[in-house]
Amino acid sequence: MIIIIGAGVSGLTAARHLQGKKEYILLEKENYLGGLSTQYQANGYRFDFGGHYFHFQDKADIQTLVQKVCAFKKFNRKSKTFALDRLIPFPIQFHLSYLPMPVRNKIVEEIMETQFTPAANLHDFLEINFGKTLFELFFKPFLTKYYNIDLHEIIANMDRGSIPPPDKERIAAGAAGKKFFSTGYNPVFYYPASSLTYFIENYVKPIPSDRVHLNEEVTGVDLLKKQVKT
């Protein structure tokens, strides 16, 4: 018996892959499927839990898989960060010219003095490699809210696709006013044409309902005994 913990897109994909091949159950602590890649309703409107999750960069097989589930629309990213009472184009580290000069100069100075340094956790990686000023201004408050966990608890390279080590040449150019609107892992992304909820509802169809246990939070895993406690 294989136990899948979490019914986000990764857990649902694992269940779809195992269907008809091996016995499994899928445990989800919430009362809904989809994890961060779904929506909640408030005041008659639907809101995504997270941002877009379908950028497909170097992932043609994944794109082919999900586009069999529903139609997608293609969008150019138009993201901005709100900091110090102003909107700054994403990614913030390449658009430092939008910041007040004292703050901008301090950030550039700190980054230019760094040498790429591996770290044990995401908190230390970002603070060491991007400098304390930018870390406290943007990375720490944003990612702590986004992940809802102390950044010391997250391994450093889990975000290596979206937060690579700083490119000092681009940072200097951005501080001088150059624009890098198409930079990053997700300058183009795709979104379900109907809704994110519609995608999840169709993505789970191959998974029998008796394989899914909602409101079943995992409280412990013993790998040696092959036991999971809920």
Protein Blocks (a to p, Z undefined) as FASTA:
>chain_A
ZZdehjafklmmmmmmmgokagcddddfbfcehijmbcddeehiacdfbdcfblopoilk
lmmmmmmmpccddddddddddeehiacdddfklmmmmpcfklmmmmmmmmmmpccdddfb
fklmmmmmnojklmmmmmmmmmmmmnopafklpcfklmmmmmccddfklmmmmmnopacf
kgcjklpccddfkbmmlmmmmmmmmpcfklpcghiacfbdcfklopacZZ
